[in-house]
Amino acid sequence: MGLNFFKDAIAVYRTFSTKTSRISKTTRRAQSGGNKNKKKSRESKIKWTEEQNDVLNHVRCGSSVFITGSAGTGKSVLLKRIIDFLKKVHGSSGVFVTASTGVAACALNGRTLHSFAGIGIGNDDYGNLLERVLMSSHACNRWRKVNALIIDEISVISANMFENLESIAREMRGSQEVWGGIQLIVSGDFFQLPPVSDKCNSSGKEFAFEADCWDASFDVQVELTEVFRQSDAEQIKLLQRTRKGMIYAEDLQILEQCCSSNEPDSSVVSFYPRNEDVNRVNGERLRSLGEKVVVYKAADGGLDNQRAELKQGIAPDQLELCNGARVMLIKNLNVWRNLCNGATGTVTGFVEPEDKYVLHLSPDKLLPVVKFDSGPEMVVEPQVWEILEGGLTVAWRSQIPLHLAWAQSVHKSQGMTLDRLHTDLSRSFGYGMVYVILSRVRTLKGLYLSGFNPSMIKAHPKVLHFYESLAGEEQCKEDENNSKILDHSDKSSIAFAGKKCKFSLSEFLLSRQHGK
Ligand SMILES: Nc1ncnc2c1ncn2[C@@H]1O[C@H](COP(=O)(O)OP(=O)(O)OP(=O)(O)O)[C@@H](O)[C@H]1O
């Protein structure tokens, strides 16, 4: 079984190597040379903080670590550094990089946790899940050879799933040690997106931290506290409080200034909680330009089951562009020039590339030229997204690294940093969604809100409790003593822009106290 897997993997790797070399020599050159430069530029911009270095030291000692912290505290970049380190220690074949969502997995060149584990969509009881794993020789092999398992965006994984995977790990490795002795590196922020409801769960547990094995799974649980995405102290404080579902009078005033009854101009990205709205708005805007549409179809390679996984990733199956289309980068191209995941711009034209191999994606044989809002204008070439397994590429997708950017999905906003964004909060937003959106924007000047109602800023009580216990009593006391928190007897009433959401603060705060 092991040998077959190895042969398969080599065959796939060879196929991949030949196919990519046929696609585009320049893209490949840019990719391979680019990867080194990208890593260099990523690292050279970063002066690791003491808390980030502490985390790496724990990993170096072989500890299993849970890394948490608010949006923009550097969890993802630190995770990349940890992955590089672990691959040096265990070799690429012993390190498996996963994430709860395809988008997050894609950003780390990993795969979804479900696919690594071999449990399908995972919505089943333990016995059936184990049977599914045992039926897949590849999955059995992965569980046996993994030395270090990385799981990003843990907030979306349910308690039930976490417990089942821990049991599967022990079973597959024939070990009674927690997670069968795997070094576990888990990252995420439970104040952001919550788990999707788990039909197999009768225990009432929702979040992974409620799993019986949660505490035993980690030697260390660390909360990163320094925010890098934003630099304005007021904005950071507002975000920290929003994250915890707290509302202060000064926050309401700041958010009021971001509210408008009019939608901003179409160059500002609008965030929606549902994909169908995103597709509808982008499609309508594209057609309203009345320009010839150039279509790019993703080219995939690799094993069938892993190719399916690429569809859950960030690069679309099909991308439609035309002159004047607003677009957003979905990959870091050049961090120094601010051409990062989330950078927006406008398509200004199309060119015929010199290297004909880059034309495989579009029958029109053209590449888009984009004028980015930050200044540069450039031809955007196809990029490759890979799924690595044991150091080998087992599946890959080539596509133009752009999304239409009039509308964007909250769920695909992970890891993005935007200069300007708009959202209509009157649409249904669950726990954490408002915080996720507000924390994507660099400065408050770039934040445009409509339909705002303070009751939307809410944190799940279980999550609050979990972080209070992580931070210890000190932090709780600090919050309690904070004199600036709104007095419940405040009789003031604040009208938001558009005069649509008038409310009494005292009523609002009291209603929250009673859990309404
Ligand atoms: N020590 C550091 N010095 C300078 N910049 C840093 C440092 N750590 C992280 N950053 C930068 O901060 C930004 C946010 O980092 P990152 O995306 O890793 O945060 P995150 O915690 O994963 O956020 P989210 O929860 O929103 O995904 C990135 O541009 C990253 O390069």
The ligand as a MOL file (V3000), in Angstrom:
LIG
                    3D

  0  0  0     0  0            999 V3000
M  V30 BEGIN CTAB
M  V30 COUNTS 31 33 0 0 0
M  V30 BEGIN ATOM
M  V30 1 N 6.2560 40.9900 13.3860 0
M  V30 2 C 5.7150 41.6030 12.3490 0
M  V30 3 N 6.2450 42.7420 11.8780 0
M  V30 4 C 5.7060 43.4080 10.8410 0
M  V30 5 N 4.5880 43.0060 10.1750 0
M  V30 6 C 4.0160 41.8720 10.5820 0
M  V30 7 C 4.5290 41.1110 11.6850 0
M  V30 8 N 3.7280 40.0340 11.8690 0
M  V30 9 C 2.7590 40.1300 10.9170 0
M  V30 10 N 2.9390 41.2190 10.1540 0
M  V30 11 C 2.0910 41.6680 9.0270 0
M  V30 12 O 0.7660 41.8630 9.5190 0
M  V30 13 C -0.1830 41.6090 8.4980 0
M  V30 14 C -1.2480 40.6660 9.0310 0
M  V30 15 O -0.6580 39.4100 9.2620 0
M  V30 16 P -1.4660 38.0370 9.1130 0
M  V30 17 O -2.2680 38.0530 7.8620 0
M  V30 18 O -0.4870 36.9400 9.3320 0
M  V30 19 O -2.4380 38.1820 10.3430 0
M  V30 20 P -3.5220 37.1360 10.8820 0
M  V30 21 O -3.3940 37.1640 12.3630 0
M  V30 22 O -3.3330 35.8260 10.2180 0
M  V30 23 O -4.8590 37.8410 10.4190 0
M  V30 24 P -6.3300 37.2020 10.1440 0
M  V30 25 O -6.7950 36.5970 11.4630 0
M  V30 26 O -7.1300 38.3840 9.7400 0
M  V30 27 O -6.1650 36.1920 9.0530 0
M  V30 28 C 0.5890 41.0220 7.3290 0
M  V30 29 O 0.7770 42.0450 6.3700 0
M  V30 30 C 1.9140 40.6190 7.9420 0
M  V30 31 O 2.9840 40.6540 7.0160 0
M  V30 END ATOM
M  V30 BEGIN BOND
M  V30 1 1 1 2
M  V30 2 1 2 3
M  V30 3 2 2 7
M  V30 4 2 3 4
M  V30 5 1 4 5
M  V30 6 2 5 6
M  V30 7 1 6 7
M  V30 8 1 6 10
M  V30 9 1 7 8
M  V30 10 2 8 9
M  V30 11 1 9 10
M  V30 12 1 10 11
M  V30 13 1 11 12
M  V30 14 1 11 30
M  V30 15 1 12 13
M  V30 16 1 13 14
M  V30 17 1 13 28
M  V30 18 1 14 15
M  V30 19 1 15 16
M  V30 20 2 16 17
M  V30 21 1 16 18
M  V30 22 1 16 19
M  V30 23 1 19 20
M  V30 24 2 20 21
M  V30 25 1 20 22
M  V30 26 1 20 23
M  V30 27 1 23 24
M  V30 28 2 24 25
M  V30 29 1 24 26
M  V30 30 1 24 27
M  V30 31 1 28 29
M  V30 32 1 28 30
M  V30 33 1 30 31
M  V30 END BOND
M  V30 END CTAB
M  END
